[in-house]
């Protein structure tokens, strides 16, 4: 499995993808940044969850769940 991209990369790419000009696709933006299109789409969805725009599990909640499930 490839190493995850640093959070700084995600924080840079998501706003660019959201503010892209008409006619510029997410696929093109992803290619420009060297990430897979579906990876960028996932980052955008997760950013929406973190912002409260979309329902889902935040990173903080996921971390808390992992801690609870971790064997003692």
N, CA, C and O atoms as a CHARMM CRD file, in Angstrom:
* protein
*
  288
    1    1 UNK  N      0.85100  -1.17500   0.00000 PROA 1      0.00000
    2    1 UNK  CA     0.00000   0.00000   0.00000 PROA 1      0.00000
    3    1 UNK  C      0.89600   1.23700   0.00000 PROA 1      0.00000
    4    1 UNK  O      1.84200   1.31500   0.78400 PROA 1      0.00000
    5    2 UNK  N      0.60900   2.19400  -0.86300 PROA 2      0.00000
    6    2 UNK  CA     1.44400   3.40200  -0.90800 PROA 2      0.00000
    7    2 UNK  C      1.29500   4.22900   0.36300 PROA 2      0.00000
    8    2 UNK  O      0.26900   4.18700   1.04300 PROA 2      0.00000
    9    3 UNK  N      2.33300   4.96900   0.65400 PROA 3      0.00000
   10    3 UNK  CA     2.30200   5.84500   1.82900 PROA 3      0.00000
   11    3 UNK  C      1.27000   6.94800   1.62400 PROA 3      0.00000
   12    3 UNK  O      1.09700   7.43500   0.50600 PROA 3      0.00000
   13    4 UNK  N      0.57900   7.34800   2.70000 PROA 4      0.00000
   14    4 UNK  CA    -0.40700   8.42000   2.55900 PROA 4      0.00000
   15    4 UNK  C      0.26800   9.75800   2.25500 PROA 4      0.00000
   16    4 UNK  O      1.41700  10.00100   2.62500 PROA 4      0.00000
   17    5 UNK  N     -0.47100  10.59500   1.58400 PROA 5      0.00000
   18    5 UNK  CA     0.03300  11.93800   1.30000 PROA 5      0.00000
   19    5 UNK  C      0.03000  12.74200   2.59600 PROA 5      0.00000
   20    5 UNK  O     -0.85300  12.55400   3.43300 PROA 5      0.00000
   21    6 UNK  N      0.99300  13.62400   2.77300 PROA 6      0.00000
   22    6 UNK  CA     1.00000  14.46900   3.97800 PROA 6      0.00000
   23    6 UNK  C     -0.24400  15.36200   4.03100 PROA 6      0.00000
   24    6 UNK  O     -0.78100  15.75400   2.99500 PROA 6      0.00000
   25    7 UNK  N     -0.68600  15.67300   5.22700 PROA 7      0.00000
   26    7 UNK  CA    -1.86800  16.51600   5.41200 PROA 7      0.00000
   27    7 UNK  C     -1.69000  17.87400   4.73200 PROA 7      0.00000
   28    7 UNK  O     -2.66800  18.45900   4.26500 PROA 7      0.00000
   29    8 UNK  N     -0.46800  18.38000   4.67200 PROA 8      0.00000
   30    8 UNK  CA    -0.21600  19.68000   4.04100 PROA 8      0.00000
   31    8 UNK  C     -0.59000  19.65100   2.55800 PROA 8      0.00000
   32    8 UNK  O     -1.11700  20.62800   2.02600 PROA 8      0.00000
   33    9 UNK  N     -0.31800  18.53300   1.90000 PROA 9      0.00000
   34    9 UNK  CA    -0.67700  18.39400   0.47900 PROA 9      0.00000
   35    9 UNK  C     -2.19300  18.44700   0.33800 PROA 9      0.00000
   36    9 UNK  O     -2.71900  19.15600  -0.52000 PROA 9      0.00000
   37   10 UNK  N     -2.88500  17.70000   1.17700 PROA 10     0.00000
   38   10 UNK  CA    -4.34900  17.69200   1.12900 PROA 10     0.00000
   39   10 UNK  C     -4.90000  19.09400   1.36600 PROA 10     0.00000
   40   10 UNK  O     -5.81700  19.53800   0.67600 PROA 10     0.00000
   41   11 UNK  N     -4.32800  19.78200   2.34800 PROA 11     0.00000
   42   11 UNK  CA    -4.79600  21.12800   2.68100 PROA 11     0.00000
   43   11 UNK  C     -4.56000  22.11500   1.54700 PROA 11     0.00000
   44   11 UNK  O     -5.28800  23.10000   1.42700 PROA 11     0.00000
   45   12 UNK  N     -3.55900  21.86900   0.71700 PROA 12     0.00000
   46   12 UNK  CA    -3.28000  22.74100  -0.42500 PROA 12     0.00000
   47   12 UNK  C     -4.16200  22.41800  -1.62700 PROA 12     0.00000
   48   12 UNK  O     -4.64400  23.32300  -2.30700 PROA 12     0.00000
   49   13 UNK  N     -4.37200  21.13600  -1.88800 PROA 13     0.00000
   50   13 UNK  CA    -5.05400  20.70400  -3.11000 PROA 13     0.00000
   51   13 UNK  C     -6.56700  20.91000  -3.04000 PROA 13     0.00000
   52   13 UNK  O     -7.17400  21.32600  -4.02700 PROA 13     0.00000
   53   14 UNK  N     -7.18100  20.62800  -1.90000 PROA 14     0.00000
   54   14 UNK  CA    -8.64500  20.70200  -1.79200 PROA 14     0.00000
   55   14 UNK  C     -9.18500  22.09600  -2.11800 PROA 14     0.00000
   56   14 UNK  O    -10.13400  22.19200  -2.89600 PROA 14     0.00000
   57   15 UNK  N     -8.63600  23.17700  -1.56800 PROA 15     0.00000
   58   15 UNK  CA    -9.16800  24.50100  -1.92900 PROA 15     0.00000
   59   15 UNK  C     -8.99300  24.83100  -3.41400 PROA 15     0.00000
   60   15 UNK  O     -9.85000  25.48100  -4.01400 PROA 15     0.00000
   61   16 UNK  N     -7.89600  24.38600  -3.99700 PROA 16     0.00000
   62   16 UNK  CA    -7.68300  24.62300  -5.43200 PROA 16     0.00000
   63   16 UNK  C     -8.74500  23.87800  -6.23300 PROA 16     0.00000
   64   16 UNK  O     -9.30000  24.42500  -7.18600 PROA 16     0.00000
   65   17 UNK  N     -9.02800  22.64100  -5.85600 PROA 17     0.00000
   66   17 UNK  CA   -10.03400  21.85200  -6.57000 PROA 17     0.00000
   67   17 UNK  C    -11.42000  22.47500  -6.43500 PROA 17     0.00000
   68   17 UNK  O    -12.20300  22.46600  -7.38500 PROA 17     0.00000
   69   18 UNK  N    -11.71800  23.00700  -5.27300 PROA 18     0.00000
   70   18 UNK  CA   -13.02900  23.62200  -5.06200 PROA 18     0.00000
   71   18 UNK  C    -13.19000  24.92600  -5.83600 PROA 18     0.00000
   72   18 UNK  O    -14.29500  25.25800  -6.26600 PROA 18     0.00000
   73   19 UNK  N    -12.11700  25.65600  -6.01400 PROA 19     0.00000
   74   19 UNK  CA   -12.21400  26.96700  -6.66500 PROA 19     0.00000
   75   19 UNK  C    -11.77200  26.92800  -8.12700 PROA 19     0.00000
   76   19 UNK  O    -11.43800  27.96200  -8.70400 PROA 19     0.00000
   77   20 UNK  N    -11.77200  25.74800  -8.71900 PROA 20     0.00000
   78   20 UNK  CA   -11.32100  25.62700 -10.11100 PROA 20     0.00000
   79   20 UNK  C    -12.26100  26.38200 -11.04700 PROA 20     0.00000
   80   20 UNK  O    -13.43900  26.57600 -10.74800 PROA 20     0.00000
   81   21 UNK  N    -11.72000  26.79800 -12.17200 PROA 21     0.00000
   82   21 UNK  CA   -12.49000  27.54700 -13.16200 PROA 21     0.00000
   83   21 UNK  C    -13.44600  26.62300 -13.90300 PROA 21     0.00000
   84   21 UNK  O    -13.26900  25.40500 -13.90900 PROA 21     0.00000
   85   22 UNK  N    -14.46200  27.21600 -14.52700 PROA 22     0.00000
   86   22 UNK  CA   -15.38600  26.44200 -15.35100 PROA 22     0.00000
   87   22 UNK  C    -14.60500  25.70900 -16.43200 PROA 22     0.00000
   88   22 UNK  O    -13.69600  26.26800 -17.04500 PROA 22     0.00000
   89   23 UNK  N    -14.96400  24.47500 -16.65400 PROA 23     0.00000
   90   23 UNK  CA   -14.30900  23.68900 -17.68500 PROA 23     0.00000
   91   23 UNK  C    -13.09400  22.91600 -17.20100 PROA 23     0.00000
   92   23 UNK  O    -12.59200  22.04200 -17.90800 PROA 23     0.00000
   93   24 UNK  N    -12.61800  23.22700 -16.00600 PROA 24     0.00000
   94   24 UNK  CA   -11.48500  22.49200 -15.44100 PROA 24     0.00000
   95   24 UNK  C    -12.06400  21.39300 -14.55200 PROA 24     0.00000
   96   24 UNK  O    -12.78000  21.67500 -13.59100 PROA 24     0.00000
   97   25 UNK  N    -11.75300  20.15800 -14.87500 PROA 25     0.00000
   98   25 UNK  CA   -12.32000  19.03200 -14.14400 PROA 25     0.00000
   99   25 UNK  C    -11.49400  18.69400 -12.90600 PROA 25     0.00000
  100   25 UNK  O    -10.34300  19.10500 -12.76400 PROA 25     0.00000
  101   26 UNK  N    -12.11800  17.94000 -12.02800 PROA 26     0.00000
  102   26 UNK  CA   -11.38900  17.44400 -10.86200 PROA 26     0.00000
  103   26 UNK  C    -10.27100  16.52200 -11.33000 PROA 26     0.00000
  104   26 UNK  O     -9.18600  16.50700 -10.74900 PROA 26     0.00000
  105   27 UNK  N    -10.53900  15.76000 -12.37400 PROA 27     0.00000
  106   27 UNK  CA    -9.51000  14.86300 -12.91400 PROA 27     0.00000
  107   27 UNK  C     -8.28500  15.65500 -13.35200 PROA 27     0.00000
  108   27 UNK  O     -7.15500  15.23700 -13.09800 PROA 27     0.00000
  109   28 UNK  N     -8.49600  16.78400 -14.00200 PROA 28     0.00000
  110   28 UNK  CA    -7.37400  17.61700 -14.45600 PROA 28     0.00000
  111   28 UNK  C     -6.61200  18.20000 -13.26100 PROA 28     0.00000
  112   28 UNK  O     -5.38100  18.21300 -13.24400 PROA 28     0.00000
  113   29 UNK  N     -7.35000  18.67500 -12.27900 PROA 29     0.00000
  114   29 UNK  CA    -6.71200  19.23100 -11.08600 PROA 29     0.00000
  115   29 UNK  C     -5.89000  18.15800 -10.38200 PROA 29     0.00000
  116   29 UNK  O     -4.76300  18.41100  -9.95700 PROA 29     0.00000
  117   30 UNK  N     -6.45800  16.95900 -10.26100 PROA 30     0.00000
  118   30 UNK  CA    -5.73900  15.85400  -9.62000 PROA 30     0.00000
  119   30 UNK  C     -4.46200  15.53300 -10.38400 PROA 30     0.00000
  120   30 UNK  O     -3.40400  15.33800  -9.78500 PROA 30     0.00000
  121   31 UNK  N     -4.56400  15.47900 -11.69600 PROA 31     0.00000
  122   31 UNK  CA    -3.38700  15.17700 -12.52200 PROA 31     0.00000
  123   31 UNK  C     -2.31700  16.25300 -12.34400 PROA 31     0.00000
  124   31 UNK  O     -1.13000  15.94200 -12.25400 PROA 31     0.00000
  125   32 UNK  N     -2.73500  17.50500 -12.29500 PROA 32     0.00000
  126   32 UNK  CA    -1.78200  18.60800 -12.12100 PROA 32     0.00000
  127   32 UNK  C     -1.00000  18.48200 -10.80800 PROA 32     0.00000
  128   32 UNK  O      0.16700  18.86700 -10.73400 PROA 32     0.00000
  129   33 UNK  N     -1.65300  17.94200  -9.78000 PROA 33     0.00000
  130   33 UNK  CA    -1.00000  17.79900  -8.48000 PROA 33     0.00000
  131   33 UNK  C     -0.37700  16.41700  -8.27600 PROA 33     0.00000
  132   33 UNK  O      0.24400  16.15900  -7.24500 PROA 33     0.00000
  133   34 UNK  N     -0.54400  15.53900  -9.25100 PROA 34     0.00000
  134   34 UNK  CA     0.07000  14.21800  -9.15700 PROA 34     0.00000
  135   34 UNK  C     -0.63000  13.25600  -8.21700 PROA 34     0.00000
  136   34 UNK  O      0.00100  12.36900  -7.64300 PROA 34     0.00000
  137   35 UNK  N     -1.94600  13.43400  -8.06100 PROA 35     0.00000
  138   35 UNK  CA    -2.72000  12.49700  -7.24400 PROA 35     0.00000
  139   35 UNK  C     -3.80200  11.87800  -8.12000 PROA 35     0.00000
  140   35 UNK  O     -4.15500  12.42800  -9.16300 PROA 35     0.00000
  141   36 UNK  N     -4.31800  10.74800  -7.70000 PROA 36     0.00000
  142   36 UNK  CA    -5.38100  10.09000  -8.44900 PROA 36     0.00000
  143   36 UNK  C     -6.68800  10.85800  -8.25700 PROA 36     0.00000
  144   36 UNK  O     -6.93700  11.43200  -7.19700 PROA 36     0.00000
  145   37 UNK  N     -7.51000  10.85800  -9.29600 PROA 37     0.00000
  146   37 UNK  CA    -8.78200  11.58800  -9.25000 PROA 37     0.00000
  147   37 UNK  C     -9.65500  11.14300  -8.07500 PROA 37     0.00000
  148   37 UNK  O    -10.22800  11.98200  -7.38100 PROA 37     0.00000
  149   38 UNK  N     -9.75900   9.84300  -7.84800 PROA 38     0.00000
  150   38 UNK  CA   -10.60900   9.35700  -6.75700 PROA 38     0.00000
  151   38 UNK  C    -10.03800   9.74100  -5.39000 PROA 38     0.00000
  152   38 UNK  O    -10.78900   9.94400  -4.43500 PROA 38     0.00000
  153   39 UNK  N     -8.73100   9.83900  -5.30000 PROA 39     0.00000
  154   39 UNK  CA    -8.10900  10.29200  -4.05500 PROA 39     0.00000
  155   39 UNK  C     -8.53400  11.72300  -3.76200 PROA 39     0.00000
  156   39 UNK  O     -8.90100  12.04700  -2.63200 PROA 39     0.00000
  157   40 UNK  N     -8.48400  12.57500  -4.77200 PROA 40     0.00000
  158   40 UNK  CA    -8.88900  13.96800  -4.59100 PROA 40     0.00000
  159   40 UNK  C    -10.36600  14.06200  -4.24000 PROA 40     0.00000
  160   40 UNK  O    -10.74600  14.84400  -3.36800 PROA 40     0.00000
  161   41 UNK  N    -11.19800  13.28100  -4.90400 PROA 41     0.00000
  162   41 UNK  CA   -12.63000  13.28900  -4.58400 PROA 41     0.00000
  163   41 UNK  C    -12.86900  12.88300  -3.12900 PROA 41     0.00000
  164   41 UNK  O    -13.71800  13.46200  -2.45100 PROA 41     0.00000
  165   42 UNK  N    -12.12100  11.89100  -2.65400 PROA 42     0.00000
  166   42 UNK  CA   -12.23500  11.44800  -1.26200 PROA 42     0.00000
  167   42 UNK  C    -11.81300  12.55900  -0.30600 PROA 42     0.00000
  168   42 UNK  O    -12.45900  12.78100   0.71800 PROA 42     0.00000
  169   43 UNK  N    -10.73100  13.25400  -0.64000 PROA 43     0.00000
  170   43 UNK  CA   -10.26900  14.36200   0.20400 PROA 43     0.00000
  171   43 UNK  C    -11.32400  15.46000   0.28800 PROA 43     0.00000
  172   43 UNK  O    -11.55500  16.02400   1.35700 PROA 43     0.00000
  173   44 UNK  N    -11.96400  15.76100  -0.84000 PROA 44     0.00000
  174   44 UNK  CA   -12.99900  16.80200  -0.86300 PROA 44     0.00000
  175   44 UNK  C    -14.18600  16.37500   0.00300 PROA 44     0.00000
  176   44 UNK  O    -14.70700  17.17400   0.78200 PROA 44     0.00000
  177   45 UNK  N    -14.61200  15.11500  -0.13300 PROA 45     0.00000
  178   45 UNK  CA   -15.71800  14.61200   0.69700 PROA 45     0.00000
  179   45 UNK  C    -15.37200  14.70200   2.18000 PROA 45     0.00000
  180   45 UNK  O    -16.19500  15.13400   2.98800 PROA 45     0.00000
  181   46 UNK  N    -14.14700  14.29200   2.53700 PROA 46     0.00000
  182   46 UNK  CA   -13.74100  14.32500   3.94400 PROA 46     0.00000
  183   46 UNK  C    -13.66100  15.75900   4.45600 PROA 46     0.00000
  184   46 UNK  O    -14.02300  16.02900   5.60100 PROA 46     0.00000
  185   47 UNK  N    -13.19400  16.67300   3.62300 PROA 47     0.00000
  186   47 UNK  CA   -13.13700  18.08400   4.02200 PROA 47     0.00000
  187   47 UNK  C    -14.54900  18.61400   4.27700 PROA 47     0.00000
  188   47 UNK  O    -14.75500  19.41500   5.18900 PROA 47     0.00000
  189   48 UNK  N    -15.51600  18.17100   3.48000 PROA 48     0.00000
  190   48 UNK  CA   -16.91000  18.56800   3.69400 PROA 48     0.00000
  191   48 UNK  C    -17.43700  18.02400   5.02200 PROA 48     0.00000
  192   48 UNK  O    -18.17400  18.71200   5.72800 PROA 48     0.00000
  193   49 UNK  N    -17.06400  16.80100   5.35700 PROA 49     0.00000
  194   49 UNK  CA   -17.46900  16.21300   6.64100 PROA 49     0.00000
  195   49 UNK  C    -16.85700  17.01100   7.78500 PROA 49     0.00000
  196   49 UNK  O    -17.54200  17.34900   8.75100 PROA 49     0.00000
  197   50 UNK  N    -15.57800  17.30600   7.67500 PROA 50     0.00000
  198   50 UNK  CA   -14.89000  18.05900   8.72800 PROA 50     0.00000
  199   50 UNK  C    -15.50400  19.44700   8.91200 PROA 50     0.00000
  200   50 UNK  O    -15.54600  19.96600  10.02800 PROA 50     0.00000
  201   51 UNK  N    -15.98300  20.04900   7.81500 PROA 51     0.00000
  202   51 UNK  CA   -16.57500  21.38800   7.87100 PROA 51     0.00000
  203   51 UNK  C    -18.04200  21.35900   8.29900 PROA 51     0.00000
  204   51 UNK  O    -18.64500  22.40900   8.52000 PROA 51     0.00000
  205   52 UNK  N    -18.61500  20.16100   8.41700 PROA 52     0.00000
  206   52 UNK  CA   -20.01000  20.04200   8.81000 PROA 52     0.00000
  207   52 UNK  C    -20.98800  20.23300   7.67200 PROA 52     0.00000
  208   52 UNK  O    -22.19100  20.35600   7.90300 PROA 52     0.00000
  209   53 UNK  N    -20.48800  20.26000   6.44300 PROA 53     0.00000
  210   53 UNK  CA   -21.33400  20.44400   5.26900 PROA 53     0.00000
  211   53 UNK  C    -22.00000  19.13000   4.87800 PROA 53     0.00000
  212   53 UNK  O    -23.08200  19.12600   4.29000 PROA 53     0.00000
  213   54 UNK  N    -21.35800  18.02900   5.20200 PROA 54     0.00000
  214   54 UNK  CA   -21.82000  16.70300   4.81400 PROA 54     0.00000
  215   54 UNK  C    -21.78700  15.80500   6.05800 PROA 54     0.00000
  216   54 UNK  O    -20.94000  15.98400   6.93300 PROA 54     0.00000
  217   55 UNK  N    -22.70400  14.85000   6.13000 PROA 55     0.00000
  218   55 UNK  CA   -22.68700  13.93000   7.26000 PROA 55     0.00000
  219   55 UNK  C    -21.59500  12.89000   7.06700 PROA 55     0.00000
  220   55 UNK  O    -21.23500  12.54800   5.94100 PROA 55     0.00000
  221   56 UNK  N    -21.08400  12.40100   8.16500 PROA 56     0.00000
  222   56 UNK  CA   -20.04200  11.38300   8.11700 PROA 56     0.00000
  223   56 UNK  C    -19.21800  11.41900   9.38900 PROA 56     0.00000
  224   56 UNK  O    -19.51400  12.16800  10.31900 PROA 56     0.00000
  225   57 UNK  N    -18.18500  10.60300   9.41400 PROA 57     0.00000
  226   57 UNK  CA   -17.31200  10.48900  10.57700 PROA 57     0.00000
  227   57 UNK  C    -16.10200  11.38900  10.41000 PROA 57     0.00000
  228   57 UNK  O    -15.36100  11.26900   9.43500 PROA 57     0.00000
  229   58 UNK  N    -15.90200  12.28900  11.35900 PROA 58     0.00000
  230   58 UNK  CA   -14.73100  13.16600  11.30900 PROA 58     0.00000
  231   58 UNK  C    -13.48400  12.37400  11.68300 PROA 58     0.00000
  232   58 UNK  O    -13.57600  11.29200  12.26400 PROA 58     0.00000
  233   59 UNK  N    -12.33200  12.91500  11.35000 PROA 59     0.00000
  234   59 UNK  CA   -11.07300  12.25400  11.71900 PROA 59     0.00000
  235   59 UNK  C    -10.95800  12.11700  13.22800 PROA 59     0.00000
  236   59 UNK  O    -10.46600  11.10800  13.73400 PROA 59     0.00000
  237   60 UNK  N    -11.41100  13.13300  13.94000 PROA 60     0.00000
  238   60 UNK  CA   -11.35300  13.09400  15.40700 PROA 60     0.00000
  239   60 UNK  C    -12.20800  11.95000  15.95300 PROA 60     0.00000
  240   60 UNK  O    -11.77100  11.21000  16.83400 PROA 60     0.00000
  241   61 UNK  N    -13.42800  11.81000  15.42800 PROA 61     0.00000
  242   61 UNK  CA   -14.31000  10.72500  15.86800 PROA 61     0.00000
  243   61 UNK  C    -13.73700   9.36200  15.49800 PROA 61     0.00000
  244   61 UNK  O    -13.83000   8.41700  16.28000 PROA 61     0.00000
  245   62 UNK  N    -13.15400   9.25700  14.32800 PROA 62     0.00000
  246   62 UNK  CA   -12.55900   7.99000  13.89500 PROA 62     0.00000
  247   62 UNK  C    -11.40100   7.60800  14.80900 PROA 62     0.00000
  248   62 UNK  O    -11.23600   6.43700  15.15300 PROA 62     0.00000
  249   63 UNK  N    -10.60600   8.58900  15.20100 PROA 63     0.00000
  250   63 UNK  CA    -9.49900   8.32800  16.11600 PROA 63     0.00000
  251   63 UNK  C     -9.98200   7.86000  17.47600 PROA 63     0.00000
  252   63 UNK  O     -9.39900   6.95400  18.07200 PROA 63     0.00000
  253   64 UNK  N    -11.04100   8.47400  17.96500 PROA 64     0.00000
  254   64 UNK  CA   -11.60200   8.08100  19.25700 PROA 64     0.00000
  255   64 UNK  C    -12.14700   6.65700  19.19000 PROA 64     0.00000
  256   64 UNK  O    -11.98900   5.88400  20.13500 PROA 64     0.00000
  257   65 UNK  N    -12.78000   6.31500  18.08700 PROA 65     0.00000
  258   65 UNK  CA   -13.30700   4.96500  17.90600 PROA 65     0.00000
  259   65 UNK  C    -12.17400   3.94800  17.87500 PROA 65     0.00000
  260   65 UNK  O    -12.28800   2.87500  18.46700 PROA 65     0.00000
  261   66 UNK  N    -11.08800   4.27500  17.19400 PROA 66     0.00000
  262   66 UNK  CA    -9.93300   3.37100  17.15000 PROA 66     0.00000
  263   66 UNK  C     -9.37200   3.13800  18.54700 PROA 66     0.00000
  264   66 UNK  O     -9.00800   2.01400  18.89300 PROA 66     0.00000
  265   67 UNK  N     -9.30300   4.19200  19.34500 PROA 67     0.00000
  266   67 UNK  CA    -8.77700   4.06300  20.70500 PROA 67     0.00000
  267   67 UNK  C     -9.65300   3.13900  21.55100 PROA 67     0.00000
  268   67 UNK  O     -9.14200   2.32800  22.32300 PROA 67     0.00000
  269   68 UNK  N    -10.95700   3.26300  21.40700 PROA 68     0.00000
  270   68 UNK  CA   -11.88300   2.43300  22.17900 PROA 68     0.00000
  271   68 UNK  C    -11.75100   0.97000  21.76200 PROA 68     0.00000
  272   68 UNK  O    -11.81600   0.07700  22.60700 PROA 68     0.00000
  273   69 UNK  N    -11.57000   0.72200  20.48300 PROA 69     0.00000
  274   69 UNK  CA   -11.49700  -0.65300  19.97500 PROA 69     0.00000
  275   69 UNK  C    -10.13000  -1.29700  20.17100 PROA 69     0.00000
  276   69 UNK  O     -9.99800  -2.51300  20.03300 PROA 69     0.00000
  277   70 UNK  N     -9.12600  -0.51200  20.48600 PROA 70     0.00000
  278   70 UNK  CA    -7.76700  -1.04000  20.64600 PROA 70     0.00000
  279   70 UNK  C     -7.71600  -1.97000  21.86100 PROA 70     0.00000
  280   70 UNK  O     -8.19500  -1.61600  22.93800 PROA 70     0.00000
  281   71 UNK  N     -7.13200  -3.16100  21.68200 PROA 71     0.00000
  282   71 UNK  CA    -7.02700  -4.08600  22.82200 PROA 71     0.00000
  283   71 UNK  C     -6.13300  -3.51200  23.92000 PROA 71     0.00000
  284   71 UNK  O     -5.16700  -2.80000  23.64700 PROA 71     0.00000
  285   72 UNK  N     -6.46800  -3.82800  25.13200 PROA 72     0.00000
  286   72 UNK  CA    -5.71700  -3.30900  26.28700 PROA 72     0.00000
  287   72 UNK  C     -4.38400  -3.98300  26.45900 PROA 72     0.00000
  288   72 UNK  O     -3.64100  -3.65500  27.38400 PROA 72     0.00000
